[in-house]
Amino acid sequence: MDQRFDDLPAMSEAGRAERPVPGTGVFLSLIAGFELTWRGRPVPLPARAQRLVAFLALRDRPVQRQHLAGSIWLDSPDERAMANLRSTLWRVRRAGCPVVQNLGDQLVLDPAVAVDVRQLTDLAHRLFDGSEPGDEEWLSRVVQGGELLPDWEDEWVVAERERIHQLRLHVLELLCERLTAAGRYGRAVEACLAAVNGEPLRESAQRALIKVYLAEGNAGDAVVQYRSYRQLMHDELGLEPSSQMETLVRDLMSR
């Protein structure tokens, strides 16, 4: 792999969400918190409206009104939940930008809205398929990352949060592997550290980081990282690193 990531094209293939053109697009961020922007400016929405928009963004398909109302207003009778949905839709429309499409008995996020979660998923699938990873800006966003809607405890958010968390970890590890192969050790370490910080007990992330240190000739860093991980495993789980990890550092430790 000799092509630099920052020379690769942005995500613009048919059927995939594109990053909005600055100053004109509608962009919805759900990672690290809810933020809706239009033409480069934040669009304020009340909490109920945020949940409606986020639910549609995470489903990525038309949703029956009754199902949507029942999922967001779990403790309300059906009639009250539907009334809440109608009033919330009115508030969303007042935002003045395209956000929700009305399909009769169904609602769907407007195609004009680009969503960071969908773009992360698209990037992941392309990486897993062996395709080009995307532009440097998106690689940086994956590394910086964050949890999906971290302050929300709705059941439908919690389940999706774990999926996105695992997806991001796999993406970071694969990016680390590819960046290491390309000789871009600084960015590889950055990606690996993001994965390790996201899940310190995840051995595959720890091994990826140690491999980068070894590839760039920093044996001391590799040993320190191994010992730190081994102590963490012992303290937290009462376990030892796997045979794969031991094989990786055996020669170094014997010296």
N, C-alpha and C positions, 0 to 999 in steps of 0.2 A: 504494500500500500504506500505509494509514493506521492499521492495527491494530498495537498493540504486541505484540512477541513474547511478553512475559510475561503477556499477556491470553489467549493461545491455549491450547487444551485440551491436557492431557497425552496421551500415546499410550495409547489405551484401546479402539481399535476391535477388533471381533471378528477373531480370527485373528492378532493382533499381540501380541508380548510386551509386558507392562506392567511398569512399575517396581514392585517389591514394596512392600507396605505396611510402613513402618518397624516393626521388632520382630516381624514375622510371616513375611516372605517369604524365599525362598532366592534369592540373587543371585550370579552368577558373573561376575567381571571378568577379562578376558583382555588388555585394553589396558593397557600399561605394566606388566604382570606378572600372575601368577595369584593370584587371591584369591576364595575361596568364603566367603560369609557366610550365616548362618541366624539369623533372629530378632535381627538386628543384631549378631551376634557372629561372629568368624572361625571357620571350620571347618578345622582342620589336616588336611592329607592328605599322605602320602608322595609322593615324586617320581613313582613309577610311576602312582599313582592320579591325580595331577594330569594326567598325559599322557593317560590313558584318558578322563577327564572332558572335557578340552580337545578331544580328537579328536572326541568325540561332539557337543560344542557347535558345532564348526566345520562338521561335516557337516550338521547340522540335519535329519537323516533317520535311519531305522533302518539299522544297519550290521551286516553279517554278522560273527559272532564270529571266524571264521577270518581274514577280511580285517583286522579290527581288531587281532588279535594279530600278524599278519604285518607290519602297518604300524608298530606301536610297537616290536616286538622283531625288527627286521630281521635281526640277526645270529644269531638263535637258530633251531634246528630247529623244525619245525612243532609237534612234541609238546611241546617245552619252552616255546614261545611260548604255546600254549594253557594250559599249566599256570600260566604267569605271569599270564595273563588271569584264570584262576579265583581265584588267590590275591589278585590286585589287586581284583577285584570284592568279595571278602570284606572287604577293608580299606575299600573305599568304603562298603559297607553298615554298617560299624561307626561311620561318621560320625553315624548316627542321624537324618539328614534325607533327604528324597527327592532323589536325585541321578540315579540310573540306573534305567531300566525294563528288565526282562527280558522279551523277546518270543520266547523259545525260542531259535532259532538266530540271532536278532538282538538287538542292544542299541540303546537310544536314550536320549538325555538326557530326564529326567523333565520333563513339561510344567510342573511347578511351579517350575522353575528359570528365572529371567530372566537373559539373557545380554547384556552390554554390546555385543558385536559384532553381535548380531542387531538390537538396538535402533538402533545406528548405521546398519546397512543399511536398516532400515525408515525411519528419518528421511531418509536419502539418497534413497530411492525416492520418498518423498512430496514432497521438495523438487524433484526432477527432474520430477515430474508436475505441478508447479505448485500443490500442495496446501499446507495450513498446515504450518509447519515443526516445531511441537511447543513445549513449554514452555521457559522460560528456563533451568531447571536443565540440561536436555539440551543446549541451545545452549552453555552454559558448559563442559560436559564435552567437547563436540566441540572447542572452542577449546583447552582444556587438553590434551586428547588424549594421544598417546604411541604408540609402536610396539606391535604385537601381540607379546606374549610375547618381549620383546627379548633375553632371555638364552638362549632356546632355539634350537638349530640343527637340529632335526629337519627332514627334507625337506618333510614335509607342513605344517609351520609356516612355513617360509621362503616357500613359494609363496603361502600365504594372507596372509602379512604384507604382501607387495607389493600384493595386491588391496585390503586394508584401507587401506594407505598411500595409494594412488591415490584410493580412494573418499573418504577424509577430505579430501584436497586439493581435490577437486571440490566437496565439501560446503562447505568453508571459503570457496572462491571465490564460490559461489552465495550463501552467507550474506552475504558482503561486499557483493555487488551489491544484495541485497534491503535490507540495513541502510542502505546508502548512499541508496537510493531513498526509504527511510522517514525520512531525515534523522538517523539514529542513528549519527553519524560516529565516536563513541568506540568503540562496539562493532564497527563496521565495520573500523576500523583494527586492533582487537584480533584479529578473525578473519583479516584479510589478513596481519598479521605472523605469525600462527601458520602460515599456508600458506607464507609466504616462509621462515620458519625451518625448516619441514619440508623444503623443496626450494628452496634459494636461487637455483638456475639456472632455475627454472620461470618463464618470462616471463609467462604468463597471470596468475600470482599477483602478480608485480611490477607489471603494468599495473593490476590491480585496486586495489592499494594506492595507486598514483599517482593513480588516478581519485578515490579518497576524499579525498586531500589537495587535489586541485583543486576537488572539490565543496564542501569546507568553507572554501575560500579560502586555503589554505596553499601558495602557489606555491613558496615557498622549500623546504619539505619535499619537494615533488614533484620539484624540480630535483635536490636532494641525493640522493634515492632513485634517480633516473634515472642520475645520474653514478656512483653506487656500483655499480649493476647493470651499467652499461656496462663499468666497470673489471673487475668480476668475470668477465664474459663474455670479455673480452680476455685476462685472466690465466689462466683455467681452460680455455677452449676455443679461444682465438684467433679468436673470432667477434665480430660486431657485433650489436646489437639489431635486431629485425625492423623492417620498414617500418611496421607497426602501432604499435610503440613510438615510433619516430621521429615519426610523424604526431601522436601524442598530446602530445608535448612540444615540437614544432617552434616554435610561437608563443612559448612561454615562453623557449626558448633564444635566439630571435631578438631578444628584448628585452634 
